[in-house]
Amino acid sequence: MNSHQRRLDRRRWRHKVEVEYTNHSGYLKQFRWCQDTFGPYVRDGWRERPNSESIVWQFTNEKKAMLFKLKWGHFEYN
């Protein structure tokens, strides 16, 4: 990915919610909820980026990020 593509990606996916990864079943619940609420594909405005200790859920608009945050509790919102 070149620098132009990275800038476009950062602009599109600017709304983030970071969730601490504690167990796989919690992650699957969040994933299924996103599929049911927003749609099953990345083009529907959500995706996840796993790290070693957390998962960063990224959204294309603020409304989706806030819905996720309200559903899944006290997580950091960027």
Backbone hydrogen bonds, N-H to C=O, Kabsch-Sander energy under -0.5 kcal/mol:
donor,donor_aa,acceptor,acceptor_aa,energy
6,R,2,N,-2.1
7,R,3,S,-2.2
8,L,4,H,-2.1
9,D,5,Q,-2.3
10,R,6,R,-2.6
11,R,7,R,-2.2
12,R,8,L,-2.3
13,W,9,D,-2.4
14,R,11,R,-0.7
15,H,59,F,-1.5
16,K,14,R,-0.6
17,V,57,W,-2.5
18,E,76,E,-1.7
19,V,17,V,-0.5
19,V,55,I,-3.0
21,Y,53,E,-1.9
22,T,20,E,-0.8
27,Y,23,N,-1.4
28,L,24,H,-2.4
29,K,25,S,-2.0
30,Q,26,G,-2.0
31,F,27,Y,-2.7
32,R,28,L,-2.7
33,W,29,K,-2.2
34,C,30,Q,-2.2
35,Q,31,F,-2.2
36,D,32,R,-2.7
37,T,33,W,-2.6
38,F,34,C,-2.8
39,G,34,C,-1.1
39,G,35,Q,-0.8
44,D,41,Y,-1.7
45,G,42,V,-2.0
47,R,58,Q,-1.9
49,R,56,V,-2.2
51,N,54,S,-3.3
55,I,19,V,-3.1
56,V,49,R,-2.2
57,W,17,V,-3.2
57,W,55,I,-0.7
58,Q,47,R,-3.0
58,Q,56,V,-0.5
59,F,15,H,-2.9
60,T,45,G,-1.7
65,A,61,N,-1.5
66,M,62,E,-2.6
67,L,63,K,-2.3
68,F,64,K,-2.1
69,K,65,A,-2.4
70,L,66,M,-2.8
71,K,67,L,-2.1
72,W,68,F,-2.6
73,G,69,K,-0.6
75,F,73,G,-1.6
76,E,18,E,-0.8
78,N,16,K,-2.7
